[in-house]
Structure formats: C-alpha cells, structure tokens
C-alpha cells in the first residue's frame, strides 16, 4: 500500500457528525451527505483555499513545520460546497495547487533545517516518507494528480 492509498484510508476514517453522533465517512450513504455536519473549520471550499494559501506562505517563511491536518484538508476539498456551483473546479484546482505547494514547502523545510540534525516532532505521513528521499535543495513535489485521485475516490465512494 503506497502513501496515497494510506491517506485515502485515513480520509474514509474521518469522523463527521450525523444526527449528533460521530461516524466515519465510510459508514455514510449518499443520502446522508445532505444531513451530515462535516465538522470542518471552513464553511466553503473558497474559505479552505484562503486558509491553504495563508498556511503555505507561513510554511515558506518558517524554520519550523507548520501544523496542519492533511486528512481534514482533503475531506474539505472533496466534500465542501462552493459558494457558487460554477466555481467548484476553480476553487478545487486552487486548493490542490496550494496544498501541493504547502507539501513542497514542508519538504524543503525538512531538507534545509532538519535532515542533518534530527527528525522534527510534528511530522505527518508525508513527512515520514519524504525523510527517506535523497535530499536536494528546492525540491518540487508533483503530487497534484495523486491528490486529485484521492479526492475523486472520496466523491465516488458516495455514488
């Protein structure tokens, strides 16, 4: 199982509120999606795009790893509604771009400040994999297609 399959499994385990009870996504049916409270800190995919942009900028300017929940972010990109329907794919692509840049910034932070010293405390599943990569300066992560597959799989789970 690769890191993206593991991440998809974590996304299906994400707990949402259905009738004031916490249930994992994999237990939901398509009909439940309208009644469910995703329990996310964002109200729309546009809000999530703004959050990711700010998080990416913060990570690029930091020597520390900025804490974020990639599972929550992927669930948000997959299931949050846009403010206008025609803007869904614009905001989704924006979110994916910012998320990819955030991951790249985390990789570069690890390569620059941590690799030779010690493993940082607040790493996530991507960081664990990245720490095993050959270290180069200014790495670029090309993971948008892999992230898009996870999002599509989450959406298709409810069809």
Buried (B, 14 or more C-beta within 10 A) or exposed (E): EEBBEEBBEBBBEBBBEBEEEEBEBEEBEEEBBEEBEBEBEBEBBBBBBBBBBEBBBBBBEEEEBBEBBBBBBBBBBBBBEBEEEEBBEBBBBBBBBBBBBBBBBBBBBBBBBBBEEEEBEEBBBBBEBBBEEEBEEEBEBEBBEBBBEBBEBBEEBBE
